[in-house]
Every structure is written in C-alpha cells, then in structure tokens.
C-alpha cells in the first residue's frame, strides 16, 4: 500500500447511489449551457428525471470535469459536448469514453476513482466491496483528513462497479441503466453471487487510441520534456495507472506516437528509457486532430 497516499483531499458520496447513465452528461451540459439552475423547480421536468437524479447529474458533471464548482462548463466540457464545435457530443467514438474515464480519475472530485486506479488495484488484483472498504479504512487510520464512513464508502464502491461493469449477460443492449463507462471494459468480474470478485488487469488496451494517451501525457503538469518510461507506467495519473496498460501496451502506444509526431522521440541510453519532446504542443491540439476539428 502507498503509505503516504498522494491524494490530498478525500470526498465520497454525492451521487445519490446512481451511476452516470449514457445520456446524462450531454443532457446536463445542455441544461447548464442554457444558464439554467439545478435548484430550479422545473429542473425535474427539463431534465426528464426524478428529483434525486437531478443532483446526481450535477454531481457527475463535476466528477467528469464537465462543469466547475460554479456550475459553469469547463474547457473540456465545451470541447466535448458543444453542439456546434464539440468533438463528440453524443459519445459515439469510444475514444470519448476513455477521455471521460481519464477526467474522472484525474479530476479527483470523486476520490474513489483515483484510489482504485492509482493505488488499490496495484495492491489487490482481485477485490470486492469489503476489501475496498477495508483498504480505505486503513488509509483513514493514518490520515486525519479522511472522514471514514463505512456505509458511504460501500455505496461509492457499488456505484463504481455499476459505472464500469460490463455485463455480457444483460439482454437489453440499450439498457439505460448500464454505466457510461461499461463499454471500455476496464472492470472484469469472476465468480457469481457472494463469490463475485472484480479485477482490473493490466493489458495491451488495443482499443485505446494513442491520441488519447498522448493527450493525457501533455495534460499532466508533472511531466516535463523528458519523461521516464517508469514514470509513464507507474506515476500518479500516468497512462499506465489510469488506463491499466501493461508495459508492452504502453510501448505499443509510445511507438505509434513517435512514428506519428516528428517532435517526439523515445530514447534508450544506458538502460534509461525516456519519452522526449522537442516541442510540446497543447494537449487539445492532439484531440483537434484526432476528431478532425
């Protein structure tokens, strides 16, 4: 376990036990764009959901970095969901789901996602609600900033599982109840009922576009112009941590990036492997090119 957890602020709950559904972010973004307030009487009617779901939509918009604390769309929110200029307002490209996953983990508004992808899954290959609750309890024992409540953390875990779990046995393909991130297949399950365990396996991630990986590297303020392979694989909010990439998967992405961008090279001198940038472009330039904007 990472004893000195690098996460500085812990927040749990806020979702009213609803995982984010397929159309909620676009609905919520459009609602906020119209300068409407989530506390308005007719929010339920406008958003077409129950009252508890209104606050859940607002929570997820913040968790995915679509709106800020003042309910104003962020740059990322506008670039993804704007009707005129947005990259992919209806999330038709799987790359957009990877981007949302990245924002959810990196943003840290809902702490559980950062804990699970950056720390917990590296210690526990197979896990369930109980093992996660105990893990957070242990962090809480050595960290006075964490107000540990077993029920709250357990509910967070259930929502996390529903957000990512891909259920191949679900008969309804258009199941509006499945979580928005189930399609990227990061979370796997084994066993049934009480025996059910979850796991997030490091793998090649062939379905993860290298443009998304490059965006996350350029978006990370901790990275300079030379970044060690170890850093890219293991650091907090690194591509290896967030996307559960194994080393050969990470090397495949790096090869694709290097062959596509002449200002980016990969060096291996005296066993020191580094990704090097001659000129760093803005992170969003990469997405502009990927989405053809």
C-alpha positions in Angstrom: 0.0 0.0 0.0 1.2 3.5 -0.7 1.7 4.7 2.8 1.9 8.4 2.1 -1.1 8.5 -0.2 -0.6 11.2 -2.8 -4.3 12.0 -2.8 -4.7 15.2 -0.7 -8.4 15.6 -0.5 -10.9 12.9 0.1 -14.6 13.1 -1.0 -17.1 10.3 -1.0 -20.8 10.1 -1.9 -22.8 12.8 -3.8 -24.2 10.6 -6.5 -27.4 9.6 -4.6 -26.5 6.0 -5.4 -27.0 6.5 -9.2 -24.2 5.6 -11.6 -23.9 8.0 -14.5 -26.2 6.9 -17.4 -25.5 7.2 -21.1 -27.2 10.5 -21.8 -26.9 12.3 -18.6 -23.7 14.3 -19.3 -25.0 15.7 -22.6 -28.4 16.5 -21.0 -26.7 18.2 -18.1 -24.3 20.1 -20.3 -27.1 21.4 -22.5 -29.1 22.4 -19.3 -26.2 24.4 -17.9 -25.4 25.9 -21.3 -28.9 27.4 -21.2 -27.9 29.1 -17.9 -30.4 27.0 -16.0 -30.0 26.2 -12.4 -30.2 22.7 -10.9 -32.2 24.1 -7.9 -35.0 25.4 -10.1 -38.4 24.0 -9.6 -38.7 22.7 -13.1 -35.3 21.0 -13.3 -37.0 17.6 -12.9 -39.2 18.3 -15.9 -36.4 19.9 -18.0 -34.0 17.0 -17.4 -36.7 14.4 -17.6 -35.5 12.6 -14.4 -36.5 12.1 -10.8 -35.6 14.7 -8.1 -32.7 12.7 -6.7 -31.4 12.2 -10.2 -31.1 15.9 -10.8 -28.5 16.2 -8.0 -26.8 13.1 -9.3 -26.5 14.5 -12.8 -24.9 17.7 -11.3 -22.5 15.5 -9.3 -21.4 13.5 -12.4 -20.9 16.7 -14.4 -18.5 17.9 -11.8 -16.9 14.5 -11.3 -16.2 14.2 -15.1 -14.9 17.8 -15.2 -17.7 18.9 -17.5 -18.7 21.8 -15.2 -16.8 23.6 -12.4 -17.8 24.4 -8.9 -19.9 27.3 -10.0 -21.8 25.0 -12.5 -20.1 26.7 -15.5 -18.9 24.5 -18.3 -15.2 23.8 -18.3 -13.0 23.9 -21.4 -13.1 20.1 -21.5 -16.9 20.1 -21.2 -17.3 22.6 -24.1 -14.8 20.9 -26.3 -16.5 17.5 -25.9 -20.2 18.4 -25.8 -20.8 21.7 -27.6 -23.5 21.1 -30.4 -21.6 23.2 -33.0 -17.9 22.6 -32.2 -17.9 19.7 -29.8 -15.7 16.7 -30.6 -18.3 14.1 -29.9 -21.5 15.4 -28.2 -23.3 12.0 -28.3 -20.2 9.9 -27.3 -20.3 7.8 -30.5 -16.5 7.3 -30.5 -15.1 5.0 -27.8 -12.1 7.4 -27.5 -14.5 9.9 -25.8 -15.3 7.3 -23.1 -11.6 6.8 -22.5 -11.3 10.6 -22.2 -14.1 10.7 -19.7 -12.5 7.9 -17.7 -9.3 9.9 -17.6 -11.0 13.0 -16.4 -12.9 11.1 -13.7 -9.7 9.6 -12.2 -7.5 12.7 -12.6 -10.1 15.2 -11.5 -10.3 13.7 -8.1 -13.8 15.2 -7.4 -15.0 11.7 -6.5 -11.9 10.2 -4.7 -12.8 6.5 -5.1 -11.7 6.6 -8.8 -8.3 7.9 -8.1 -7.8 5.5 -5.2 -8.8 2.5 -7.3 -6.9 3.2 -10.4 -3.8 4.8 -8.9 -3.3 2.7 -5.8 -5.8 0.0 -4.8 -5.8 -2.2 -7.9 -2.0 -2.4 -7.8 -2.1 -4.0 -4.3 -5.2 -6.1 -4.8 -5.6 -8.0 -8.1 -8.9 -9.4 -7.1 -11.2 -7.4 -4.9 -14.8 -6.8 -3.8 -16.7 -4.2 -1.8 -15.4 -5.5 1.6 -11.7 -5.5 0.6 -12.1 -1.9 -0.8 -13.9 -0.6 2.3 -11.1 -2.1 4.5 -8.5 -0.5 2.3 -10.0 2.9 2.7 -10.4 2.3 6.4 -6.7 1.7 6.6 -5.9 5.0 4.8 -8.3 6.7 7.2 -6.5 5.3 10.3 -3.3 7.1 9.2 -4.9 10.1 7.6 -6.8 12.6 9.7 -8.2 14.3 6.6 -10.3 11.3 5.7 -13.7 11.1 7.5 -14.3 7.4 7.1 -17.9 6.2 7.0 -18.2 2.5 6.1 -21.7 2.8 4.5 -20.7 5.8 2.4 -17.6 4.1 1.0 -19.5 0.9 0.4 -22.2 2.8 -1.6 -19.4 4.5 -3.6 -18.0 1.1 -4.5 -21.3 -0.2 -5.7 -21.7 2.9 -7.9 -18.2 2.4 -9.2 -18.9 -1.2 -10.1 -22.1 -0.3 -11.9 -20.4 2.5 -13.8 -17.7 0.2 -15.2 -19.1 -3.3 -15.1 -19.7 -4.7 -18.5 -22.4 -7.4 -18.2 -22.4 -9.6 -21.3 -25.5 -11.4 -20.0 -27.6 -8.3 -19.9 -30.3 -9.0 -22.5 -31.1 -5.3 -23.2 -28.4 -3.8 -25.4 -29.8 -0.3 -25.0 -30.0 -0.8 -21.2 -30.2 2.8 -19.9 -29.2 1.5 -16.5 -25.7 0.4 -17.6 -23.0 2.8 -16.6 -21.5 5.2 -19.1 -18.0 3.5 -18.9 -19.0 -0.1 -19.2 -18.1 -0.2 -22.9 -14.3 0.3 -22.4 -14.2 -3.0 -20.5 -11.7 -2.0 -17.8 -13.5 -3.8 -15.0 -13.9 -7.5 -15.2 -15.7 -9.9 -12.9 -15.2 -13.5 -11.8 -17.4 -15.8 -9.7 -21.1 -15.4 -9.0 -23.2 -14.0 -6.2 -21.3 -13.9 -2.9 -18.2 -15.3 -4.6 -18.1 -12.4 -7.2 -14.8 -10.7 -7.3 -13.7 -7.8 -9.5 -10.4 -7.2 -11.2 -8.7 -4.6 -13.4 -6.0 -6.3 -15.3 -3.0 -4.5 -16.9 -3.2 -5.3 -20.6 -2.3 -4.0 -24.1 -5.6 -2.0 -24.5 -5.6 -2.2 -28.3 -8.9 -0.3 -28.3 -7.4 2.7 -26.6 -6.3 5.3 -29.3 -2.7 6.5 -28.9 -4.0 10.1 -29.4 -5.8 9.8 -26.0 -2.7 8.5 -24.3 -0.7 11.4 -25.8 -3.4 13.9 -24.6 -3.1 12.6 -21.0 0.7 13.0 -21.1 0.5 16.5 -22.4 -2.3 17.4 -20.0 -0.2 16.2 -17.0 1.6 19.3 -15.4 4.0 17.0 -13.6 5.6 15.9 -16.8 8.5 17.9 -18.4 10.1 17.5 -21.8 11.7 14.2 -20.8 9.6 11.6 -19.1 11.0 8.2 -18.0 9.2 5.1 -19.0 8.8 4.1 -15.4 7.0 7.5 -14.7 4.6 6.8 -17.6 3.9 3.4 -16.3 3.6 3.9 -12.5 3.2 7.5 -11.5 0.0 9.0 -10.1 -2.3 9.7 -13.0 0.1 8.3 -15.5 -1.2 6.4 -18.6 -0.1 3.1 -17.1 -2.0 3.8 -13.9 -5.2 5.3 -15.3 -5.6 3.0 -18.3 -4.2 -0.2 -16.7 -1.7 -0.6 -19.5 1.0 -3.2 -19.2 4.5 -2.4 -20.4 4.1 -3.9 -23.9 0.8 -2.0 -24.3 2.5 1.2 -23.2 5.4 0.6 -25.5 3.0 0.0 -28.4 1.3 3.3 -27.8 4.7 5.1 -27.5 5.8 3.6 -30.8 2.6 4.8 -32.5 3.1 8.3 -31.0 6.7 8.5 -32.0 6.0 7.4 -35.6 3.3 9.9 -35.9 5.0 13.0 -34.4 8.4 14.0 -35.5 9.0 16.2 -32.4 8.6 13.3 -30.1 11.3 10.6 -29.7 11.9 7.6 -27.5 15.4 7.1 -26.3 17.1 4.1 -24.6 20.6 5.1 -23.4 22.5 3.1 -20.9 19.2 1.5 -19.8 17.4 4.8 -19.3 14.3 4.8 -21.3 12.7 8.2 -21.9 10.0 9.8 -24.0 11.3 13.2 -25.2 9.5 16.2 -26.6 11.5 18.7 -28.7 8.4 20.9 -28.9 5.4 20.3 -26.7 2.1 21.2 -28.4 -1.0 22.0 -26.5 -2.9 18.9 -25.3 -6.1 19.8 -27.1 -4.3 20.2 -30.4 -3.9 16.4 -30.4 -7.6 15.9 -29.8 -8.5 18.6 -32.5 -6.5 16.4 -35.0 -7.9 13.1 -33.8 -11.5 14.3 -34.0 -10.9 16.1 -37.3 -11.7 19.6 -35.9 
